[in-house]
Amino acid sequence: MDIYSIIPPLLALILVILTRRVLLSLGVSIIVGALMLYDFSVPKAGVELLHILSSLFFSYDVAEPVTVGGIFSGIADSGFAINDWEFFILLFLIFLGMVASFISFSGGSTAFGEWAVKRIKTRRGAQLLPIVLGFIIFIDDYFNSLTVGNVSRPVTDRHRISRAKLAYYVDSTAAPICVIAPLSSWGAYIITFIAEIFENNQVTEYGAFQAFLMMIPMNLYAITALSMVFIVALYKFDFGLMKKHEDLAVREGVLYDLEKGEPEGSAETGAGEQKGKISYLIAPILALVVVTVGLMISTGISGAQADGVAVTTMSILEYTDIARALLYGSIVGMLTALICTVLTKPVAKDVWTVSLAGVKSMMPAVLILILAWTISSIIGDLGTGAYLASLVEGGIPPYLLPVMLFVIAGISAVSTGTSWGTFAILLPIAGDMGANVDSTLLLPMLAAVLAGSIFGDHVSPISDTTILSAAGSGSHHIDHVMTQLPYALLAAAAALVGYIVLPFAGTIVAVIVSIALLLIAAWIIKRLQARKTSE
């Protein structure tokens, strides 16, 4: 446990900022960390990496010291038993990508948009549409960003809502919803990460799924960002550059900056879209949710009973097999989406193309997750968190850790353009520090990393979700970045104060304080705007 243990995560952070390439940066830091673990012995480091990676796919035991032969013998002796945690999560992400791809191709998204155009009669209702859809389409932020924008655009265009505002609604209900939804790709990623952190730090007070649910109200930026979209939609809270875009849209019907040309962007699947029905959007998502929740409950009950524990809500959550439930739910959701697609009588070649497009869309997430698990294991073995915790013990007051991590995660994500990459670097460190400094702050610290990462992702011009939200909404990228920035900063400021309050007053008070500050700030800005207009 020394200062050198911070080199791998610090190297990853610096490389991501310099290269903007998350996979390369994590890969280099993993190799450096493995070499440090074994005094720069290449063969030993290579064996350790092989052991970590193979354990993600197979469940086996191996004797120390670990050798290549020992790894393969262990896998064979276990009967090639599949790892039913990490590997199941990876499969879940792949099937989830296929669900999103089939829904887009089958025309379910377009059909819903056409249905909504005929029924939404007011400008306020048109603004609430992308918000509501953002809450419903929670399974993945990429799918959310592209689908919600494309579905809502005909409605918002008709009611003269600027494309910049539509992109804001899409972006601010994509990651903030996904990061607090346990059945989303983000939820699966984070729950798995928490499980790894708990195992490395011998945290046994609660399971990873329980911890995720407990952290939802602690994710203050997600809460303030979601609160902000309702304030904007319901109370016409337009300020900064957004007001200029909205005024132009309402007054002249100009929905985007004409001088920048025609915005482009749509949910491409690699094949032409079919003529579908609304049910082709609803049925797969409903099937995914119903099967997953049903299996979570049934596996939780059977697990508690098998261990002789009374069946209660908390025991069900503790014993539920979340990875298996997510995998089977995603398979049923994918099959439902496939059936809906087949009903449109597509060309067989197009179905195959769409399937591959769905798998391909999730490959970056799968690779980041594999590298994130690997660097998490190496950071744990190096004792990075314990070292940082020792520095805190002698200097920084523990109650400042959540707000500090929120700021650091925000800076990291805005610099790198990736929240998942920031998760991979900072969550293990936050987990190790929380477990070693003050266990009562463990979950707030993890939640602060999630919240800061989402904020940084929102204001970063190189963020993939920022780019996709603009593309799906038909907005110019830079217009979306600049119009969303003031709203994101306001929500982040309210969340920051909440993290200062949280260690002293608890989660509920922190949430109330954050939302109250947001409302007060909005009221003050509205009053100042009214005074300026009257003058």
C-alpha positions in Angstrom: 0.0 0.0 0.0 2.0 3.0 -1.3 1.9 5.9 -3.6 2.7 3.8 -6.6 -0.6 2.1 -6.4 -2.4 5.1 -7.8 -0.4 4.9 -11.0 -2.8 2.6 -13.0 -6.0 4.6 -12.4 -4.2 7.9 -12.7 -2.6 6.7 -16.0 -6.0 5.6 -17.3 -7.5 9.0 -16.5 -4.6 11.0 -18.1 -4.6 8.8 -21.2 -8.4 9.1 -21.7 -8.1 12.9 -21.5 -5.2 13.0 -23.9 -6.4 10.4 -26.4 -10.2 10.4 -26.0 -9.9 6.6 -26.4 -11.3 4.7 -23.4 -10.5 1.2 -24.5 -6.9 2.0 -25.2 -6.4 3.9 -22.0 -8.0 1.2 -19.8 -6.0 -1.4 -21.6 -2.7 0.3 -21.1 -3.4 1.0 -17.4 -4.4 -2.7 -16.9 -1.1 -3.9 -18.4 0.9 -1.5 -16.3 -1.0 -2.5 -13.1 -0.5 -6.2 -13.8 3.2 -5.6 -14.3 3.4 -3.7 -11.1 1.7 -6.5 -9.2 4.4 -9.0 -10.2 7.6 -6.8 -10.2 7.4 -6.3 -13.9 7.6 -10.0 -14.7 5.9 -10.2 -18.1 5.0 -14.0 -17.8 3.5 -13.7 -14.4 1.5 -10.5 -15.3 0.3 -12.3 -18.4 -0.9 -15.3 -16.5 -2.7 -13.0 -14.0 -4.5 -11.2 -16.8 -5.5 -14.5 -18.4 -6.9 -15.7 -15.0 -8.9 -12.5 -14.5 -10.4 -12.6 -18.1 -11.1 -16.3 -18.1 -12.9 -16.0 -14.7 -15.3 -13.6 -16.3 -16.6 -16.4 -18.6 -16.0 -19.6 -16.5 -16.5 -20.4 -12.9 -13.6 -22.5 -11.6 -11.0 -22.9 -8.8 -7.3 -22.7 -9.3 -4.4 -23.4 -6.9 -1.8 -20.8 -6.0 0.5 -19.9 -7.7 -1.6 -19.5 -10.7 -0.3 -21.0 -14.0 -1.6 -21.3 -17.5 -1.9 -25.0 -17.1 -3.7 -24.6 -13.7 -6.2 -22.2 -15.3 -7.1 -24.6 -18.1 -7.2 -27.6 -15.7 -9.5 -25.6 -13.3 -11.9 -24.8 -16.1 -11.9 -28.4 -17.3 -12.3 -29.8 -13.8 -15.3 -27.6 -13.2 -16.9 -29.1 -16.3 -16.6 -25.8 -18.2 -19.1 -24.2 -15.7 -20.3 -20.9 -17.0 -19.9 -17.8 -14.9 -23.5 -16.9 -14.2 -22.8 -13.4 -13.1 -20.4 -11.4 -15.3 -20.9 -13.5 -18.4 -24.7 -13.4 -18.1 -24.5 -9.6 -17.8 -22.5 -9.4 -21.0 -25.1 -11.6 -22.8 -27.8 -9.3 -21.4 -26.2 -6.3 -23.0 -26.0 -8.1 -26.4 -29.6 -9.2 -26.4 -30.6 -5.7 -25.3 -28.9 -4.2 -28.3 -30.8 -6.6 -30.5 -34.1 -5.6 -28.9 -33.4 -1.9 -29.7 -32.4 -2.7 -33.2 -35.5 -4.8 -33.9 -37.9 -2.2 -32.5 -36.4 0.5 -34.7 -36.5 -1.7 -37.8 -40.0 -3.0 -37.2 -41.4 0.5 -37.4 -42.7 0.5 -33.8 -41.1 3.8 -32.9 -42.4 5.5 -36.0 -45.9 4.2 -35.5 -46.0 5.6 -32.0 -44.9 9.0 -33.3 -47.6 9.0 -35.9 -50.2 8.1 -33.2 -49.0 10.8 -30.9 -49.2 13.6 -33.6 -53.0 13.1 -33.8 -53.6 13.2 -30.1 -51.3 15.8 -28.5 -53.0 19.2 -29.0 -51.0 21.6 -26.8 -47.4 22.8 -26.8 -47.0 21.8 -23.2 -48.2 18.3 -24.0 -45.8 18.1 -26.9 -42.9 19.0 -24.5 -44.0 16.3 -22.0 -44.0 13.6 -24.7 -40.2 13.2 -24.9 -40.0 13.4 -21.1 -42.6 10.6 -20.6 -41.0 8.5 -23.3 -37.6 9.0 -21.7 -39.0 7.5 -18.5 -40.6 4.6 -20.4 -37.7 3.7 -22.8 -35.2 3.2 -20.0 -33.4 0.0 -21.2 -30.4 1.8 -22.7 -29.2 5.4 -23.2 -28.2 4.9 -26.8 -31.6 3.4 -27.7 -33.3 6.1 -25.6 -31.4 9.0 -27.2 -32.1 7.9 -30.8 -35.6 6.5 -30.3 -37.2 9.3 -28.2 -35.9 12.0 -30.5 -37.1 10.4 -33.7 -40.5 9.4 -32.2 -41.1 12.9 -30.7 -39.8 15.1 -33.5 -43.0 15.1 -35.6 -45.0 16.2 -32.6 -42.6 18.8 -31.3 -42.1 20.2 -34.8 -45.8 20.6 -35.3 -46.0 22.7 -32.0 -43.0 24.8 -32.9 -40.6 23.5 -30.3 -37.0 24.1 -31.2 -34.9 21.1 -32.0 -32.4 22.3 -29.3 -35.0 22.0 -26.6 -36.1 18.5 -27.9 -32.4 17.4 -27.7 -32.3 18.8 -24.1 -35.3 16.7 -23.1 -33.9 13.6 -24.8 -30.4 14.0 -23.3 -31.7 14.8 -19.8 -34.0 11.8 -19.6 -31.6 9.3 -21.1 -28.6 8.8 -18.8 -30.3 10.1 -15.7 -33.1 7.5 -16.1 -30.8 4.6 -17.2 -28.4 5.2 -14.2 -31.2 4.7 -11.7 -33.1 1.9 -13.5 -32.0 -1.5 -12.4 -33.4 -3.2 -15.5 -31.3 -1.0 -17.9 -27.9 -1.7 -19.4 -26.5 0.9 -17.0 -28.2 -0.8 -14.0 -26.7 -4.2 -14.9 -23.3 -2.6 -15.4 -23.4 -0.7 -12.1 -24.8 -3.6 -10.1 -22.1 -5.9 -11.3 -19.5 -3.3 -10.5 -20.9 -2.9 -7.0 -20.8 -6.7 -6.5 -17.1 -6.7 -7.5 -16.3 -3.8 -5.1 -18.2 -5.5 -2.2 -16.3 -8.7 -2.8 -12.9 -7.0 -2.9 -13.7 -5.1 0.3 -15.6 -7.9 2.2 -18.8 -5.8 2.4 -21.5 -8.1 3.6 -24.1 -5.7 5.1 -26.2 -5.8 1.9 -26.1 -7.3 -1.6 -25.2 -5.4 -4.8 -28.8 -5.1 -5.9 -30.0 -3.9 -2.6 -27.2 -1.3 -2.6 -28.2 -0.1 -6.1 -31.8 0.5 -4.9 -30.6 2.3 -1.8 -28.3 4.5 -4.0 -31.1 5.7 -6.2 -32.2 8.6 -4.0 -28.5 9.4 -3.3 -27.9 10.1 -7.0 -28.7 13.7 -6.6 -27.7 14.9 -10.0 -30.0 12.4 -11.7 -32.8 13.7 -9.5 -32.1 17.4 -10.1 -31.7 16.9 -13.8 -35.0 15.0 -14.1 -36.7 17.6 -11.9 -35.3 20.4 -14.2 -36.9 19.0 -17.3 -40.4 19.1 -15.7 -39.7 22.7 -14.5 -38.8 23.7 -18.0 -41.7 21.9 -19.7 -44.5 22.9 -17.2 -43.4 26.5 -16.4 -41.8 27.6 -19.7 -38.4 28.0 -18.0 -36.4 29.1 -21.0 -33.2 31.2 -20.4 -29.8 31.7 -22.0 -29.4 30.5 -25.6 -32.3 28.1 -25.2 -34.7 31.1 -25.0 -33.3 32.5 -28.2 -34.0 29.2 -30.0 -37.4 28.9 -28.5 -38.4 32.5 -29.3 -37.3 32.0 -32.9 -39.3 28.7 -33.1 -42.5 30.2 -31.7 -42.3 33.5 -33.6 -41.1 32.3 -37.0 -41.4 28.5 -37.0 -37.6 28.2 -37.4 -36.7 25.1 -35.4 -32.9 25.1 -35.9 -30.1 27.4 -37.1 -30.6 27.5 -40.8 -27.1 29.0 -41.4 -25.6 25.6 -40.2 -27.5 23.7 -42.8 -29.8 20.7 -42.4 -29.2 18.6 -39.2 -28.8 14.9 -39.8 -29.4 12.0 -37.5 -31.6 8.9 -37.2 -31.6 5.5 -35.6 -29.9 3.5 -38.4 -30.1 -0.3 -38.3 -28.4 -1.0 -41.6 -31.7 -1.9 -43.3 -34.8 0.0 -44.4 -37.5 0.5 -41.8 -40.7 -1.5 -42.0 -44.3 -0.3 -41.6 -45.1 -1.3 -38.1 -47.5 -0.8 -35.2 -47.3 0.8 -31.8 -47.5 -2.6 -30.2 -44.1 -3.4 -31.8 -42.6 -0.8 -29.5 -44.6 -1.6 -26.4 -44.6 -5.5 -26.5 -40.8 -6.1 -26.4 -40.2 -3.6 -23.6 -43.2 -4.9 -21.6 -42.0 -8.5 -22.1 -38.5 -7.6 -20.9 -39.8 -5.9 -17.8 -42.5 -8.5 -16.8 -40.2 -11.5 -17.3 -37.2 -9.8 -15.5 -39.2 -8.6 -12.5 -41.0 -12.0 -12.3 -37.8 -13.9 -12.3 -36.2 -11.5 -9.8 -39.1 -12.2 -7.4 -39.2 -16.0 -8.0 -35.4 -16.5 -7.7 -35.3 -14.2 -4.6 -38.1 -16.3 -2.9 -36.4 -19.7 -3.8 -33.0 -18.4 -2.7 -34.3 -17.2 0.7 -36.2 -20.4 1.3 -33.2 -22.6 0.4 -31.2 -20.7 3.0 -33.9 -21.0 5.6 -34.5 -17.2 5.7 -38.0 -15.7 6.1 -39.4 -14.4 2.8 -39.6 -10.6 3.0 -39.1 -7.8 0.5 -35.6 -7.3 1.7 -34.7 -11.0 1.7 -36.1 -11.3 -1.8 -33.9 -8.5 -3.0 -30.9 -10.0 -1.2 -31.3 -13.4 -2.7 -32.6 -12.5 -6.1 -30.5 -13.8 -9.1 -30.4 -10.5 -10.9 -28.0 -11.6 -13.7 -30.1 -14.6 -14.6 -33.3 -12.6 -14.4 -31.9 -9.9 -16.7 -30.5 -12.4 -19.2 -33.8 -14.4 -19.5 -35.8 -11.2 -19.6 -33.7 -9.8 -22.4 -34.0 -13.1 -24.4 -37.8 -13.0 -24.1 -37.7 -9.3 -25.0 -35.5 -10.0 -28.0 -37.8 -12.9 -29.2 -40.8 -10.7 -28.8 -39.2 -8.0 -30.9 -38.2 -10.5 -33.5 -41.7 -11.9 -33.7 -43.0 -8.3 -34.2 -40.4 -7.8 -36.9 -41.3 -11.0 -38.7 -45.0 -9.9 -38.7 -44.0 -7.1 -41.0 -42.8 -9.7 -43.5 -39.3 -8.4 -44.0 -36.6 -9.8 -46.3 -34.7 -12.5 -44.4 -31.4 -10.8 -45.2 -32.6 -7.6 -43.5 -33.5 -9.5 -40.3 -29.9 -10.8 -40.1 -28.5 -7.4 -40.9 -30.6 -5.8 -38.1 -29.6 -8.6 -35.6 -25.9 -7.9 -36.3 -26.4 -4.2 -36.0 -27.9 -4.7 -32.6 -25.0 -6.8 -31.4 -22.5 -4.4 -32.9 -24.2 -1.4 -31.1 -23.4 -3.0 -27.7 -19.8 -4.1 -28.4 -18.2 -0.9 -27.1 -20.2 -1.3 -23.8 -19.2 -5.0 -23.6 -15.5 -4.2 -24.1 -15.5 -1.3 -21.6 -17.3 -3.5 -19.1 -14.7 -6.3 -19.5 -11.8 -3.9 -19.1 -13.6 -2.2 -16.2 -13.9 -5.5 -14.3 -10.2 -6.2 -15.0 -8.9 -2.9 -13.8 -11.2 -3.1 -10.7 -9.6 -6.4 -9.8 -6.0 -5.1 -10.3 -6.7 -1.8 -8.4 -8.1 -3.9 -5.5 -4.9 -6.1 -5.5 -2.7 -3.1 -5.6 -4.5 -1.5 -2.6 -5.1 1.8 -4.3 -8.2 2.6 -2.4 -6.6 1.7 0.9 -3.7 4.0 0.2 -6.0 6.9 -0.7 -8.1 6.2 2.4 -4.9 6.5 4.5 -4.3 9.9 3.1 -7.9 11.0 3.9 -7.6 9.7 7.4 -4.9 12.1 8.1 -6.2 15.1 6.2 -9.6 15.4 4.4 -12.6 15.1 6.6 -14.7 12.1 5.6 -17.9 14.1 5.3 -16.3 16.0 2.4 -15.6 12.8 0.4 -19.0 12.6 -1.4 -18.9 16.2 -2.7 -15.2 15.8 -3.7 -16.0 12.6 -5.6 -18.9 14.3 -7.3 -16.6 17.2 -8.5 -13.8 14.8 -9.6 -16.1 12.5 -11.5 -17.7 15.5 -13.2 -14.3 16.9 -14.3 -13.2 13.4 -15.5 -16.4 12.8 -17.5 -16.5 16.2 -19.1 -12.8 15.8 -20.1 -13.2 12.3 -21.5 -16.8 12.4 -22.7 -17.6 9.1 -21.1 -19.5 8.3 -18.0 -18.8 4.6 -18.2 -15.1 5.1 -18.5 -15.3 7.4 -15.4 -17.3 4.7 -13.6 -14.5 2.2 -14.4 -11.8 4.4 -13.0 -13.4 6.0 -10.0 -16.0 3.5 -8.6 -13.3 1.0 -7.4 -11.4 3.8 -5.8 -14.5 5.2 -4.1 -15.5 1.8 -3.0 -12.1 1.0 -1.4 -12.0 4.5 0.2 -15.5 4.2 1.6 -14.9 0.7 3.0 -11.7 1.8 4.7 -12.6 5.3 5.9 -16.3 5.2 6.9 -18.6 2.4 5.9 -21.6 4.7 6.4 -20.4 6.8 3.5 -19.7 4.0 1.1 -23.0 4.2 -0.8 -23.1 8.0 -0.8 -19.6 8.0 -2.2 -20.4 5.5 -4.9 -23.6 7.5 -5.8 -21.6 10.7 -6.0 -19.3 9.1 -8.6 -22.4 8.1 -10.6 -23.9 11.5 -10.3 -20.8 13.4 -11.2 -20.2 11.2 -14.2 -23.6 11.8 -15.5 -23.2 15.6 -15.1 -19.8 15.6 -16.9 -21.3 13.5 -19.6 -24.1 16.0 -20.1 -21.9 19.0 -20.5 -19.1 17.3 -22.5 -19.2 18.1 -26.3 -17.5 14.8 -27.0 -20.0 12.7 -25.1 -21.5 9.9 -27.2 -25.0 10.4 -25.7 -24.7 14.2 -26.3 -23.9 13.5 -29.9 -26.7 10.9 -30.3 -29.3 13.0 -28.5 -28.6 15.8 -31.0 -28.7 13.5 -33.9 -31.9 11.7 -32.9 -33.6 15.0 -32.3 -32.4 16.6 -35.5 -30.5 19.4 -33.7 -27.1 20.8 -34.5 -24.6 19.3 -32.1 -23.0 22.5 -30.9 -26.4 24.1 -30.4 -27.5 21.2 -28.2 -24.3 21.5 -26.1 -24.5 25.2 -25.6 -28.3 25.3 -24.8 -28.1 22.4 -22.4 -25.1 23.7 -20.5 -26.8 26.3 -18.3 -29.5 23.8 -17.2 -27.0 21.1 -16.4 -24.8 23.6 -14.4 -27.9 24.7 -12.4 -28.9 21.1 -11.6 -25.3 20.2 -10.7 -25.0 23.2 -8.3 -28.1 22.1 -6.5 -26.8 18.5 -6.3 -23.4 19.7 -5.1 -25.1 21.4 -2.1 -27.1 18.3 -1.5 -23.9 16.2 -1.2 -22.5 18.7 1.4 -25.7 18.2 3.4 -26.1 14.4 2.9 -23.5 13.2 5.5 -25.0 15.4 8.2 -28.8 15.3 7.5 -29.3 12.1 5.5 -30.5 11.3 2.0 -34.1 12.5 2.3 -33.1 16.0 3.5 -30.4 16.2 0.9 -32.9 15.5 -1.9 -35.4 18.1 -0.4 -32.6 20.7 -0.2 -31.4 20.0 -3.8 -34.9 20.3 -5.3 -35.7 23.3 -3.2 -32.6 25.1 -4.4 -33.5 24.2 -7.9 -37.0 25.7 -7.6 -35.7 28.8 -5.9 -33.0 29.4 -8.6 -35.6 28.9 -11.3 -38.0 31.4 -9.6 -35.2 34.0 -9.3 -34.2 33.6 -12.9 -37.8 33.9 -14.1 -38.3 37.1 -12.0 -35.1 38.6 -13.4 -36.3 37.8 -17.0 -39.7 39.3 -16.3 -38.1 42.5 -14.9 -35.7 42.7 -17.9 -38.7 42.3 -20.3 -40.7 45.0 -18.6 -37.8 47.4 -18.7 
